[in-house]
Amino acid sequence: MFPDFFMHIGQALDLVSRYDSLRNPLTSLGDYLDPELISRCLAESGTVTLRKRRLPLEMMVWCIVGMVLERKEPLHQIVNRLDIMLPGNRPFVAPSAVIQARQRLGSEAVRRVFTKTAQLWHNATPHPHWCGLTLLAIDGVFWRTPDTPENDAAFPRQTHAGNPALYPQVKMVCQMELTSHLLTAAAFGTMKNSENELAEQLIEQTGDNTLTLMDKGYYSLGLLNAWSLAGEHRHWMIPLRKGAQYEEIRKLGKGDHLVKLKTSPQARKKWPGLESSLGNRTGIQGDKTDDATEQADAETGADARSCKYGTTCEITDEKGKGLPESGKGEALEIPHSPEKEPVSCLTDWHYMQGAFTGTYTGD
């Protein structure tokens, strides 16, 4: 009887512990943040503590992450809940001490922690591939900040018909791995920065053997050319701009063409080394009645003949949905080879019937 009783008590305590960990995400931060990685990021950013403090900068990084998870709680209460202070005479930390520690920490060390943690988690996750490529997507988002004079000076407000927005805003362009929804990179700016400018900062952070999906707002041949030339097999897929000028070189298959997109003088001036035309592929999904319809529904995509299976590939969505930006994944059938079964892959981007064109790497 007594062994069974103590076994039930042990099981109950284990369940309570697990429930508390799920209910309070702050209790499990140690499972995801490596202290050595935090120390390395602080050293690389040149952020050091010159004298011993009750709230070291290493602990403030934990506090920043906790502030994101529990954004409704005051900063000093998060510090007390995390119990990250060094021993001292007082059991709790003063709110002013937390603010001063956060100012000493700055933003560079936190940025490095995010970047390295994202890379670490991305590399450690076994993502499904399409034609040997990792599926990525980039998109932009706006964040509203508290309406304070400091934020108003740092983040200019967007105006609509001459009327300023209710809150100062921060613009963010993020890159996400589509099967896991892990953020692999991000760039921040103000409303004065275009999303293309922020997307340029993601080029160096994008890995090789990837296919990046973009919406038509990122249509810039200079940006797309730099994206594909920054590494090996860095492909992209984007809707083709209406009225884009291109020359068809030859037909590769049904709905699949090799073309040359003509670049503008403005693009060549902004992007030194950009040629007058770029070799790309166009693909048409669905039945088209005439050239005018094809041009109106054209989309831009990536060459897949240099990928793992060496075949012409398409990304299709039988449900005919658009390009949802909510981050909710749905099963998408991706036929990657005539000899192989379709691969079911979770993705957020669904390409309707139309045409696409993209990076071309060879015959």
C-alpha positions as CSV (number, residue, x, y, z in Angstrom):
1,M,0.0,0.0,0.0
2,F,2.7,2.5,1.0
3,P,4.8,2.0,-2.1
4,D,1.8,2.6,-4.3
5,F,0.9,5.7,-2.2
6,F,4.3,7.2,-2.6
7,M,4.3,6.4,-6.3
8,H,1.0,8.2,-6.8
9,I,2.4,11.2,-4.8
10,G,5.5,11.3,-7.1
11,Q,3.4,11.2,-10.2
12,A,1.2,14.0,-8.9
13,L,4.2,16.2,-8.1
14,D,5.7,15.5,-11.5
15,L,2.4,16.5,-13.2
16,V,2.2,19.7,-11.1
17,S,5.8,20.5,-12.1
18,R,5.1,20.0,-15.8
19,Y,1.9,22.1,-15.6
20,D,3.8,25.0,-13.9
21,S,6.4,24.8,-16.6
22,L,3.7,25.1,-19.3
23,R,1.8,27.8,-17.5
24,N,4.9,29.9,-16.7
25,P,7.3,29.9,-19.7
26,L,9.9,31.7,-17.6
27,T,10.6,28.6,-15.7
28,S,12.0,26.8,-18.8
29,L,14.2,29.5,-20.3
30,G,17.3,27.5,-19.2
31,D,16.3,24.8,-21.6
32,Y,16.6,27.1,-24.6
33,L,19.2,29.8,-23.8
34,D,22.8,28.7,-23.6
35,P,24.7,30.7,-21.0
36,E,28.0,30.3,-23.0
37,L,26.3,31.7,-26.1
38,I,25.1,34.7,-24.1
39,S,28.6,35.4,-22.8
40,R,30.1,35.0,-26.2
41,C,27.6,37.5,-27.7
42,L,28.3,40.0,-24.9
43,A,32.1,39.7,-25.6
44,E,31.6,40.1,-29.4
45,S,29.5,43.2,-28.9
46,G,32.1,44.7,-26.5
47,T,29.6,44.8,-23.7
48,V,31.3,44.0,-20.3
49,T,30.6,44.6,-16.7
50,L,33.5,46.5,-15.1
51,R,32.5,45.9,-11.5
52,K,30.5,43.3,-9.7
53,R,26.8,44.1,-9.7
54,R,23.8,42.3,-8.3
55,L,22.3,42.3,-11.8
56,P,25.0,41.3,-14.3
57,L,24.5,41.9,-18.0
58,E,24.3,38.2,-18.7
59,M,21.2,38.0,-16.5
60,M,19.8,41.1,-18.2
61,V,19.7,39.1,-21.5
62,W,17.5,36.6,-19.7
63,C,15.3,39.5,-18.5
64,I,14.8,40.8,-22.0
65,V,13.6,37.4,-23.2
66,G,11.4,37.2,-20.2
67,M,10.0,40.6,-20.9
68,V,8.9,39.4,-24.4
69,L,7.2,36.3,-22.9
70,E,5.5,38.3,-20.1
71,R,5.0,41.7,-21.7
72,K,2.2,42.7,-19.4
73,E,4.4,42.5,-16.3
74,P,6.8,45.3,-15.1
75,L,10.4,44.7,-15.8
76,H,11.5,44.5,-12.2
77,Q,8.9,41.9,-11.4
78,I,10.2,39.7,-14.2
79,V,13.7,40.0,-12.7
80,N,12.3,38.9,-9.3
81,R,10.4,36.0,-10.8
82,L,13.4,34.8,-12.7
83,D,15.5,35.0,-9.5
84,I,18.5,36.0,-11.6
85,M,20.1,38.4,-9.1
86,L,23.3,37.7,-7.3
87,P,23.0,37.3,-3.5
88,G,22.7,40.5,-1.5
89,N,21.1,42.2,1.6
90,R,17.8,42.9,-0.1
91,P,15.6,40.1,-1.5
92,F,14.3,42.2,-4.4
93,V,15.7,44.6,-6.9
94,A,14.7,48.2,-7.3
95,P,13.0,49.2,-10.6
96,S,15.5,51.9,-11.2
97,A,18.4,49.4,-11.1
98,V,16.7,47.2,-13.7
99,I,16.3,50.2,-16.1
100,Q,19.9,51.2,-15.6
101,A,21.1,47.6,-16.3
102,R,19.0,47.5,-19.4
103,Q,20.6,50.8,-20.7
104,R,24.1,49.4,-20.0
105,L,23.2,46.2,-22.0
106,G,22.2,48.1,-25.1
107,S,20.8,46.4,-28.3
108,E,23.8,44.9,-30.1
109,A,24.3,42.0,-27.7
110,V,20.6,41.2,-27.8
111,R,20.7,41.3,-31.6
112,R,23.6,38.8,-31.6
113,V,21.8,36.5,-29.2
114,F,18.7,36.4,-31.4
115,T,20.8,35.9,-34.6
116,K,23.0,33.1,-33.2
117,T,20.1,31.4,-31.5
118,A,18.0,31.5,-34.7
119,Q,20.9,30.0,-36.6
120,L,21.5,27.3,-34.0
121,W,17.8,26.2,-33.9
122,H,17.5,26.3,-37.6
123,N,20.6,24.1,-38.2
124,A,19.5,21.7,-35.5
125,T,16.0,21.2,-36.9
126,P,15.7,18.5,-39.6
127,H,13.6,20.5,-42.1
128,P,11.8,18.7,-45.1
129,H,13.3,19.8,-48.4
130,W,11.9,20.4,-51.8
131,C,14.2,19.3,-54.6
132,G,17.0,19.4,-52.1
133,L,16.2,23.0,-51.2
134,T,15.2,24.5,-47.9
135,L,11.9,26.5,-48.2
136,L,12.1,30.0,-46.9
137,A,9.8,33.1,-47.2
138,I,10.3,36.8,-46.4
139,D,7.6,39.3,-45.5
140,G,7.3,42.6,-43.7
141,V,5.3,43.6,-40.6
142,F,4.7,46.8,-38.6
143,W,5.0,47.0,-34.8
144,R,3.2,49.7,-32.9
145,T,5.3,51.2,-30.0
146,P,4.1,53.2,-26.9
147,D,3.1,56.7,-27.7
148,T,6.0,58.5,-26.0
149,P,8.1,61.5,-27.0
150,E,11.2,59.3,-27.2
151,N,9.6,56.8,-29.5
152,D,8.1,59.6,-31.6
153,A,11.6,61.0,-32.2
154,A,13.2,57.6,-33.0
155,F,10.3,56.1,-35.1
156,P,8.6,58.5,-37.4
157,R,4.9,57.9,-37.8
158,Q,3.3,56.7,-41.0
159,T,0.9,59.2,-42.6
160,H,-2.4,58.4,-44.4
161,A,-3.9,61.3,-46.4
162,G,-1.8,63.7,-44.4
163,N,-2.9,62.3,-41.0
164,P,-0.2,60.7,-38.9
165,A,-0.7,57.2,-37.4
166,L,-1.9,56.9,-33.8
167,Y,1.3,55.3,-32.7
168,P,5.0,55.4,-33.7
169,Q,5.8,52.3,-35.7
170,V,8.7,50.0,-36.3
171,K,9.1,48.2,-39.6
172,M,10.4,44.6,-39.7
173,V,11.2,42.2,-42.5
174,C,11.7,38.7,-41.3
175,Q,12.7,35.4,-43.0
176,M,10.9,32.2,-41.9
177,E,11.5,28.5,-42.6
178,L,8.2,27.4,-43.9
179,T,7.9,23.9,-42.5
180,S,8.7,24.8,-38.9
181,H,7.8,28.5,-38.8
182,L,11.2,29.2,-37.3
183,L,12.5,32.8,-37.9
184,T,15.9,32.5,-39.4
185,A,16.7,36.2,-39.8
186,A,15.2,39.6,-39.3
187,A,15.9,43.3,-40.1
188,F,14.4,46.3,-38.4
189,G,14.0,49.9,-39.5
190,T,11.6,52.9,-39.4
191,M,8.7,53.6,-41.6
192,K,11.0,55.7,-43.8
193,N,12.9,52.5,-44.8
194,S,11.4,50.5,-47.6
195,E,11.0,46.7,-47.2
196,N,13.4,46.2,-50.1
197,E,16.1,48.1,-48.1
198,L,15.5,45.8,-45.1
199,A,15.5,42.7,-47.3
200,E,19.0,43.6,-48.5
201,Q,20.2,43.0,-45.0
202,L,18.9,39.4,-45.1
203,I,21.0,38.4,-48.2
204,E,24.1,37.6,-46.1
205,Q,22.1,35.7,-43.6
206,T,20.4,33.4,-46.2
207,G,22.0,30.0,-46.5
208,D,22.9,28.0,-49.7
209,N,20.5,25.5,-51.3
210,T,17.4,27.5,-50.5
211,L,14.3,28.6,-52.3
212,T,12.9,31.9,-50.9
213,L,9.3,32.9,-51.6
214,M,8.5,36.6,-51.8
215,D,5.5,38.7,-52.6
216,K,5.4,41.2,-55.5
217,G,6.5,44.1,-53.2
218,Y,10.0,42.8,-53.3
219,Y,10.2,42.8,-57.1
220,S,13.6,44.4,-57.8
221,L,15.8,42.7,-60.3
222,G,18.9,44.2,-58.6
223,L,17.8,42.7,-55.2
224,L,16.9,39.4,-56.7
225,N,20.1,39.1,-58.7
226,A,22.2,39.9,-55.6
227,W,20.2,37.3,-53.7
228,S,21.0,34.5,-56.1
229,L,24.7,35.5,-56.6
230,A,25.5,35.7,-52.8
231,G,25.9,31.9,-52.6
232,E,25.3,28.6,-54.3
233,H,21.8,27.5,-55.4
234,R,20.1,30.5,-53.7
235,H,16.8,30.5,-55.6
236,W,13.8,32.8,-55.3
237,M,10.2,32.8,-56.5
238,I,8.1,36.0,-56.8
239,P,5.1,37.3,-58.9
240,L,6.2,38.8,-62.1
241,R,5.6,42.5,-62.4
242,K,2.8,43.5,-64.7
243,G,4.2,44.9,-67.9
244,A,7.7,43.4,-67.3
245,Q,9.8,43.3,-70.4
246,Y,11.5,40.0,-71.3
247,E,12.8,38.0,-74.2
248,E,11.9,34.4,-74.6
249,I,15.0,32.3,-75.4
250,R,13.4,28.8,-75.8
251,K,10.7,26.6,-74.5
252,L,11.8,24.0,-71.9
253,G,8.4,22.2,-71.5
254,K,4.7,22.7,-71.1
255,G,4.3,26.0,-69.3
256,D,8.1,26.3,-68.8
257,H,10.2,28.8,-70.6
258,L,13.7,30.2,-70.5
259,V,13.6,34.0,-70.7
260,K,15.8,37.1,-70.3
261,L,14.3,39.9,-68.1
262,K,15.4,43.3,-69.1
263,T,16.7,45.6,-66.4
264,S,16.2,49.3,-66.2
265,P,18.9,52.0,-66.2
266,Q,17.8,53.0,-62.7
267,A,18.4,49.5,-61.4
268,R,21.8,49.2,-63.0
269,K,22.8,52.6,-61.4
270,K,21.7,51.4,-58.0
271,W,23.2,47.9,-58.3
272,P,26.7,48.1,-59.9
273,G,27.5,45.0,-61.9
274,L,23.9,44.4,-62.8
275,E,23.7,43.4,-66.5
276,S,21.2,44.7,-69.0
277,S,19.3,41.4,-68.9
278,L,19.0,38.5,-66.5
279,G,18.5,34.8,-67.4
280,N,15.4,33.4,-65.7
281,R,12.7,30.8,-66.1
282,T,9.0,31.3,-66.5
283,G,6.5,28.7,-65.8
284,I,2.7,28.8,-66.4
285,Q,0.3,26.9,-64.1
286,G,-3.2,26.2,-65.4
287,D,-4.7,26.7,-68.8
288,K,-4.2,30.1,-70.4
289,T,-6.3,31.3,-73.4
290,D,-4.0,34.0,-74.8
291,D,-0.7,35.9,-74.2
292,A,-2.5,38.8,-72.6
293,T,-3.9,36.5,-69.9
294,E,-0.5,34.9,-69.4
295,Q,1.1,38.3,-68.9
296,A,-1.6,39.5,-66.5
297,D,-1.3,36.4,-64.3
298,A,2.4,36.0,-64.5
299,E,4.5,35.1,-61.4
300,T,8.2,34.9,-60.9
301,G,9.9,31.8,-59.5
302,A,13.0,29.7,-59.3
303,D,14.9,27.3,-61.6
304,A,14.9,23.8,-60.2
305,R,16.9,22.0,-62.9
306,S,20.1,22.3,-60.9
307,C,18.5,21.0,-57.7
308,K,18.7,17.5,-56.2
309,Y,16.5,15.6,-58.7
310,G,17.5,17.6,-61.8
311,T,14.0,17.9,-63.1
312,T,11.6,20.7,-63.9
313,C,9.5,21.2,-60.8
314,E,6.4,23.2,-59.8
315,I,4.8,24.3,-56.6
316,T,1.0,24.1,-56.9
317,D,-2.0,24.5,-54.6
318,E,-5.1,22.7,-55.7
319,K,-7.2,24.7,-53.2
320,G,-6.4,27.9,-55.2
321,K,-5.7,30.0,-52.2
322,G,-3.7,33.3,-52.3
323,L,-0.6,34.2,-50.3
324,P,-1.7,34.2,-46.6
325,E,0.6,36.1,-44.3
326,S,-0.7,34.8,-41.0
327,G,2.0,32.2,-40.5
328,K,-0.5,29.4,-40.4
329,G,0.7,26.4,-42.3
330,E,-1.3,24.0,-44.5
331,A,-0.4,20.8,-46.3
332,L,0.8,21.5,-49.8
333,E,1.5,18.8,-52.3
334,I,4.7,19.4,-54.1
335,P,5.4,17.1,-57.1
336,H,9.2,17.1,-57.4
337,S,9.8,14.4,-60.0
338,P,7.7,12.3,-62.4
339,E,9.2,9.1,-61.0
340,K,8.6,10.0,-57.3
341,E,5.5,10.5,-55.2
342,P,4.5,14.0,-54.3
343,V,6.0,15.3,-51.1
344,S,3.6,16.8,-48.5
345,C,5.1,19.9,-47.0
346,L,3.8,22.6,-44.6
347,T,4.0,26.0,-46.1
348,D,2.3,29.4,-45.8
349,W,2.5,30.5,-49.4
350,H,0.1,29.2,-51.9
351,Y,0.5,30.0,-55.6
352,M,-2.7,30.2,-57.6
353,Q,-3.0,29.4,-61.3
354,G,-0.7,31.7,-63.2
355,A,2.9,31.9,-64.4
356,F,6.1,32.2,-62.5
357,T,9.7,33.0,-63.5
358,G,12.9,33.0,-61.4
359,T,16.6,32.5,-61.0
360,Y,18.3,30.5,-63.8
361,T,21.5,28.7,-63.1
362,G,22.2,26.7,-66.3
363,D,20.9,24.4,-68.9
